[in-house]
Amino acid sequence: MGGIEFRKGHGTQNDFVVLPDAAGRLDLTPTRVAALCDRRRGLGADGVLRVTRPAAMDVESAGEWFMDYRNADGSLAEMCGNGVRVFARYLVDAGLVTTTEFVVGSRAGDRRVRVHPDRSVTVHMGEARIVGSSVTAVGDNEFSGVAVDVGNPHLVSFVDADVTGLDLLEQPVFDRDVFPEGVNLEFVNSLGEGMLRMRVYERGVGETRSCGTGTVAVVAAALHLRGTDTGRSTVEVPGGMVDVAVEAGVATLTGPAEMVARGELDEAWWAAR
């Protein structure tokens, strides 16, 4: 066929187009990425994962492979916890790594991953840093939040009302002086010991079924509000469940990674974008 190879996968229904491109030759313009992620005129996805070498991106990494992640609007992103699980699963399935535990490079730094026999993946997410507080508003409702850096910015708001009733069709209001590059906004219910429910409005995407870095941020924020920096929780998102463990200086995220399709992009369609 001679087209541009792709895979399609998701982690708790946060879905991605995977583009194998070891030499970094594909011209991933924002327009092309946005068209590819469009659910009517493209394949549809929350983002694009280019599988490339660190040298092709002119970055340093201890890993053989670099996750060049783009949001659905074509903007660059530092890290994606669900995306890196799909990325790791792809590397193992494609035979591009020779072990099930290895390092993946990202704009947020290197991330060590382990692909389990059931193809779930554990990611060492680095440090989840509490960096302050701010507020956000959904319609007429204003919520205070804990600002957390997980390699990308988050604002975590714990709310009393059931988060499933929030209207997240439009972007919630946030303080752009605090988050000049935008922010991922998480709205959370505590369901009891070791259990949280989350919805998320992702920077550059909109509401998604899950956000891996967001789940780490909400667990770190919950622990912070309890006066500690160590603990673990299961996080329920609209797309499923993940497990997060947070310790001083490091967090891990474990969850599913599903590959659902493979194919080739039409070269004429790609060129026209």
C-alpha positions as CSV (number, residue, x, y, z in Angstrom):
1,M,0.0,0.0,0.0
2,G,2.9,2.4,0.7
3,G,1.0,4.7,3.1
4,I,2.1,6.1,6.5
5,E,1.9,3.3,9.1
6,F,-0.1,3.9,12.2
7,R,-1.5,2.1,15.3
8,K,-4.5,3.1,17.4
9,G,-4.6,2.4,21.2
10,H,-6.0,3.6,24.4
11,G,-5.4,3.7,28.2
12,T,-8.6,3.7,30.1
13,Q,-10.3,5.1,27.0
14,N,-7.8,8.0,26.6
15,D,-7.0,7.3,23.0
16,F,-4.0,7.9,20.8
17,V,-2.8,7.5,17.2
18,V,0.7,5.9,17.3
19,L,3.0,6.9,14.5
20,P,6.2,4.8,14.1
21,D,8.9,7.2,12.9
22,A,12.3,6.2,14.2
23,A,14.2,8.8,12.1
24,G,11.8,11.6,12.9
25,R,11.0,12.3,9.2
26,L,7.3,12.9,9.4
27,D,6.4,16.6,9.4
28,L,4.0,16.7,12.3
29,T,2.5,20.2,11.8
30,P,-0.2,21.3,14.3
31,T,-2.7,21.3,11.3
32,R,-1.9,17.6,10.5
33,V,-2.1,16.5,14.1
34,A,-5.4,18.3,14.6
35,A,-6.8,16.7,11.4
36,L,-5.6,13.3,12.4
37,C,-7.2,13.6,15.9
38,D,-10.5,14.9,14.5
39,R,-13.2,12.3,15.1
40,R,-15.0,13.2,11.8
41,R,-12.3,14.1,9.3
42,G,-9.5,12.0,10.7
43,L,-8.9,8.8,12.7
44,G,-10.0,10.4,16.0
45,A,-7.9,10.6,19.1
46,D,-7.0,12.6,22.2
47,G,-3.4,12.9,21.0
48,V,-0.6,11.6,18.8
49,L,2.4,9.5,20.0
50,R,5.3,9.6,17.6
51,V,7.7,6.7,18.2
52,T,11.1,8.0,17.5
53,R,14.7,8.0,18.6
54,P,16.0,10.7,21.1
55,A,18.7,11.7,18.6
56,A,16.0,12.4,15.9
57,M,14.4,15.0,18.3
58,D,17.8,16.4,19.4
59,V,17.3,15.4,23.0
60,E,19.3,13.4,25.5
61,S,17.8,10.3,27.1
62,A,18.9,7.1,28.6
63,G,16.2,5.3,26.7
64,E,16.3,4.0,23.1
65,W,13.0,5.5,22.3
66,F,11.4,8.9,22.7
67,M,7.7,9.6,23.1
68,D,7.0,12.7,21.0
69,Y,3.5,13.5,22.3
70,R,1.1,16.0,20.7
71,N,-2.3,17.1,22.1
72,A,-5.4,16.9,19.9
73,D,-5.1,20.5,18.9
74,G,-1.5,20.0,17.6
75,S,0.3,21.6,20.6
76,L,3.3,19.9,22.3
77,A,2.9,18.3,25.7
78,E,5.5,17.4,28.2
79,M,4.0,14.1,29.4
80,C,1.0,11.8,29.2
81,G,0.6,9.0,31.7
82,N,-1.9,7.0,29.7
83,G,0.0,7.7,26.5
84,V,3.3,6.4,27.8
85,R,1.6,3.1,28.8
86,V,0.2,2.7,25.2
87,F,3.7,3.7,23.9
88,A,5.4,1.1,26.1
89,R,2.9,-1.6,25.0
90,Y,3.5,-0.8,21.4
91,L,7.3,-1.1,21.8
92,V,7.0,-4.5,23.3
93,D,4.4,-5.8,20.8
94,A,6.4,-4.5,17.9
95,G,9.6,-6.1,19.2
96,L,11.4,-2.7,19.4
97,V,12.6,-3.5,22.9
98,T,14.1,-6.8,24.2
99,T,12.9,-6.6,27.8
100,T,9.6,-5.7,29.5
101,E,11.3,-3.1,31.8
102,F,12.9,-0.2,30.1
103,V,13.2,3.6,29.9
104,V,11.1,5.9,27.7
105,G,12.2,9.4,26.9
106,S,9.8,12.3,27.1
107,R,9.7,16.1,27.3
108,A,9.2,15.7,31.0
109,G,12.3,13.6,31.3
110,D,13.0,9.8,31.3
111,R,10.3,7.5,32.6
112,R,11.0,3.9,33.6
113,V,8.2,1.5,32.6
114,R,7.3,-2.1,33.1
115,V,5.0,-4.0,30.9
116,H,3.3,-6.9,32.8
117,P,2.2,-10.2,31.3
118,D,-1.4,-9.1,31.0
119,R,0.0,-6.0,29.1
120,S,-1.0,-3.6,31.8
121,V,1.9,-1.1,32.4
122,T,3.5,0.5,35.4
123,V,5.1,3.9,34.9
124,H,7.5,5.6,37.2
125,M,6.1,9.1,36.9
126,G,8.8,11.0,38.7
127,E,7.9,13.5,41.4
128,A,4.4,15.0,41.9
129,R,5.2,18.4,43.3
130,I,2.7,20.6,45.1
131,V,3.4,24.0,43.8
132,G,0.6,26.2,45.3
133,S,-3.1,26.8,45.0
134,S,-5.6,28.5,42.8
135,V,-9.3,28.5,41.8
136,T,-11.3,27.4,38.9
137,A,-15.0,27.9,37.9
138,V,-17.5,25.7,36.2
139,G,-20.4,27.9,35.2
140,D,-21.5,29.7,38.4
141,N,-19.6,27.3,40.7
142,E,-16.1,28.3,41.9
143,F,-13.8,25.7,43.3
144,S,-10.5,26.0,45.1
145,G,-7.7,23.7,44.0
146,V,-4.3,22.4,44.7
147,A,-1.7,23.1,42.0
148,V,0.4,20.0,41.2
149,D,3.3,19.6,38.8
150,V,3.7,16.1,37.3
151,G,6.0,17.2,34.5
152,N,2.9,19.1,33.2
153,P,0.6,21.5,35.2
154,H,-2.6,20.4,37.0
155,L,-5.1,22.1,39.3
156,V,-7.0,19.6,41.5
157,S,-10.3,20.6,43.0
158,F,-12.1,18.3,45.5
159,V,-15.9,18.9,45.3
160,D,-18.8,17.9,47.5
161,A,-21.3,17.4,44.7
162,D,-21.1,14.3,42.4
163,V,-18.5,15.2,39.7
164,T,-20.5,13.2,37.2
165,G,-23.0,16.1,37.2
166,L,-20.5,18.8,36.2
167,D,-21.0,20.4,32.8
168,L,-17.5,20.2,31.2
169,L,-18.6,20.9,27.6
170,E,-16.9,24.3,27.8
171,Q,-13.5,24.9,29.3
172,P,-13.7,25.8,33.0
173,V,-12.3,29.3,33.9
174,F,-8.9,29.4,35.5
175,D,-6.3,32.0,36.4
176,R,-4.1,32.5,33.4
177,D,-1.7,34.6,35.4
178,V,-1.0,31.5,37.5
179,F,-1.0,29.1,34.5
180,P,0.1,31.1,31.5
181,E,0.7,27.9,29.4
182,G,-2.7,26.5,30.3
183,V,-3.5,23.7,32.9
184,N,-5.2,20.4,33.2
185,L,-8.2,20.7,35.5
186,E,-9.3,17.8,37.7
187,F,-12.5,17.6,39.6
188,V,-12.6,14.9,42.3
189,N,-14.9,13.1,44.7
190,S,-13.5,11.1,47.7
191,L,-15.3,7.8,47.8
192,G,-13.7,6.5,51.0
193,E,-10.4,5.1,52.1
194,G,-8.1,4.6,49.0
195,M,-10.7,5.4,46.4
196,L,-11.2,8.6,44.3
197,R,-13.4,9.5,41.4
198,M,-12.1,12.0,38.8
199,R,-13.2,13.9,35.8
200,V,-10.7,16.0,33.8
201,Y,-10.6,18.8,31.3
202,E,-7.3,18.5,29.5
203,R,-5.2,21.4,28.2
204,G,-5.3,21.4,24.4
205,V,-7.9,18.6,24.2
206,G,-11.1,19.2,26.3
207,E,-12.8,16.7,28.5
208,T,-11.2,13.2,28.1
209,R,-12.2,9.8,29.5
210,S,-9.0,9.7,31.5
211,C,-5.7,11.5,32.2
212,G,-2.8,9.5,33.6
213,T,-0.8,12.4,34.9
214,G,-4.1,13.8,36.3
215,T,-4.7,10.7,38.4
216,V,-1.2,11.1,39.9
217,A,-1.9,14.7,40.6
218,V,-5.2,14.0,42.4
219,V,-3.6,11.3,44.6
220,A,-0.7,13.7,45.5
221,A,-3.2,16.5,46.2
222,A,-5.4,14.2,48.4
223,L,-2.4,13.2,50.4
224,H,-1.2,16.8,50.7
225,L,-4.6,17.8,52.1
226,R,-4.3,15.0,54.7
227,G,-0.8,16.3,55.7
228,T,1.3,13.6,54.2
229,D,3.2,12.8,51.0
230,T,3.0,9.0,51.0
231,G,0.1,6.8,50.1
232,R,-1.8,5.0,47.4
233,S,-5.2,5.1,45.9
234,T,-7.3,3.6,43.1
235,V,-8.7,6.3,40.9
236,E,-12.0,5.9,39.0
237,V,-12.2,7.8,35.7
238,P,-15.0,7.6,33.1
239,G,-12.8,5.2,31.1
240,G,-11.9,2.7,33.9
241,M,-9.6,2.4,36.9
242,V,-5.9,3.0,37.6
243,D,-3.8,2.5,40.6
244,V,-1.5,5.3,41.9
245,A,1.2,5.1,44.6
246,V,2.9,8.3,45.8
247,E,6.1,8.5,47.9
248,A,8.4,11.4,48.6
249,G,10.0,12.2,45.3
250,V,8.4,9.5,43.2
251,A,5.0,8.3,42.0
252,T,3.9,5.2,40.0
253,L,0.9,4.7,37.8
254,T,-0.4,1.3,36.9
255,G,-3.2,0.7,34.4
256,P,-4.3,-1.0,31.2
257,A,-2.9,-0.3,27.7
258,E,-5.0,-1.6,24.8
259,M,-4.0,-1.7,21.1
260,V,-7.1,-1.7,18.9
261,A,-6.1,-1.1,15.3
262,R,-3.4,-0.8,12.7
263,G,-3.3,0.5,9.2
264,E,-1.9,3.1,6.8
265,L,-2.8,6.7,6.3
266,D,-3.5,7.7,2.8
267,E,-0.5,9.7,1.5
268,A,-2.7,12.1,-0.5
269,W,-4.8,12.9,2.5
270,W,-1.6,13.5,4.6
271,A,-0.2,15.7,1.9
272,A,-3.4,17.7,1.6
273,R,-3.2,18.7,5.2
